[in-house]
Structures are given as structure tokens and as C-alpha cells.
């Protein structure tokens, strides 16, 4: 879903112009820790809603560059805080990664972060950032989960992506912060 978003390593100008020491959104987007752990701190009930899993997905050149493969597995989820969708996340990983870490294929309603962030050798790549236009936000709403997302077309939505790597596997994780997410409210 995020293959055509305009990813860039530098924080977009619009984010950089609001990124002072009190900018909650900037802190959330640039936090290198576990997003799952941070979400659990901000809500009474955290839940993962599995949207889709697909095998043998053709990767874009950008995605292939991150993972070193041309095809992979894709898992799409919503991360909900108190039954409100805060994050749309997609994970891409190769067959080699799945063979090395079979638990990747059986996560179901479990958070990827709970699997990978417990590994003592976990490394995270540099983040890339993207801002979705109102049209992209509306298209995402229609494709993913129309009713509960309540997209606000006048508000830009921000995403980040990075590779989470352990010695046996690399996973490209993209996370879109949805309008109900705390960083937009603070």
C-alpha cells in the first residue's frame, strides 16, 4: 500500500518546521524504540487487528533495495488503542527471513514489535518519512478499513518506515499515524 508514497530520509519540511522540543508528532515519528511498547503506555487496551497477509508480493525497486529481494511476504495490520485505530502498519520480509524466523508467518493478532524488540541484537535502520495527501488518505481509507478511520482530509498524515533487522532476518516496517493517534491530539 505504501509503495507509492513519497519517501525521503530527511524529515519533510512541514514536519521540520513544527519540530521543536514540544512537538509530540516529531517525537513519535523519530522514536527508535518499540512503537508497540509506546502505544501500550498510552492506552488502557492495546490490540492488533490483522487486515491482510500475502505471499510472493512483487516489491518495488525501493522496497527491494531495502530487503535485497524482488519478492516477499506482506502483512498489514491496524494497531488500536482503546479500540481506536492509531496506526496502519505493513511489514515486508523475504522467504529467507521467514525460514530463519518462522514466527514471522504466524503472528496473527500479535504485534511484530513484541517478536523483534526482545532480540538482543536488533538493529533499526535510519527512518524514511512520508506525508500523505488528502487524496492518498481517502484512498487508504477506502482500501483498508473505511468506517473507523475517520480521515480528516484537511490534516496531513505522516508515516515512517525502517528496517528492523536481527542476524537471521530483516523486516521493512511502514507505519502510518492515523488521525485518532495521540501525537495529532497533543
Secondary structure, 3 states (H helix, E strand, C coil): CHHHCCCECCCCHHHHHHCCCCCHHHHHHHCCCCHHHHHHHCCCCEEEEEEEEEEEEECCHHHHHHHCCCEEEEEEEEEEECCEEEEEEEEEECHHHHHHCHHHHHCCCCCHHHHHCCCCCCEECCCEEEEECHHHHHHHHHHHCHHHHCCCCCCCEEEEEEEEEECCEEEEEEEEECCCCHHHHC
